[in-house]
Amino acid sequence: MSFRDSFELTDPGVMRAMAHPTRLAIFHVLVDGPATATECAEVVGESPSACSYHLRTLAELGFVGEVAGADGRERRWKLARRSWSTKAGAEESPEFAVASNMLRESAMGLSDKIVNEYIATQSDFPPEWQEAATFLNSILYLTPEELEELAQKILDLGAPYAERAGSPEKMPEGARRVLATFRAVPYPRQGEGA
């Protein structure tokens, strides 16, 4: 499965369903490879039965699929695709815009939670990880076309690293999961900060 094996969400019902914080958290767990509902529960802080419910919902939506367990009894789940995207296009319906905003807000909330957990525990990390952690904030002046081009370049740069997920043979020694978030939006008020 390739990092580029992504799909753009266009169905408002799917976006609303995916916006559930537990489903997003489970999606993050499965990036590293197949897991059971119990294994997901240990990471996301929900019960195994709740995670099982959310995994079945994710399967119905096409985000995950079942894989055979080692003993044939355990139910393991894997991602069907490693990434998804959504845009709130001005030409779309109000229902689409609401669902897209809901999903993007939920995804950014999970991202913020991960960053805040790192900040709260950063002294527990070895010095080389503390020094490598990066917080960038830049003000750029772009056209909409240039912003799309920049986002694609960043995706392309990250692709080889993202494709290591779930493949121990591709993982260099010392590598660990890292959240890399890119947010680029126009200032709400033209000229603010200029």
C-alpha angles and dihedrals in degrees: 000000000000129000085233089059089099133137134209114233113228104158112092091208092055091047092051091049093048091049090075105115094224092053091051091048091050089050088056091050092052093053087082092054142281120337140172125242088255092054091048090049091056090057103038098040098239131116119272090244091053090049090048089054092049092046091054089050091049088051092051088052092051097247098112140021137196124260127194114265123227093254097033091240105078118081111228125187132203135184117268089202129011098219144023136187139197135188131198099224118193089229094058126096123272088248090056092048093051093048093045092050091048092053095044092048091050092048092049089048090056090047091051090049092054092048092048091050089052092050091050092051103029093116087064090064124087114262093253091059092046090052093045095051106105133206111182127180117177134168110218131181109223144154117234089257092052091049091054090048091050092050091051091050091052091049090050092049092051097043098088091052095045091051090064090073113116092007111100090180090062094047114103118219112275095022118136138172112286128186111225112185124183118191121177120167133153116259108264091233118045112242096017109150092003 
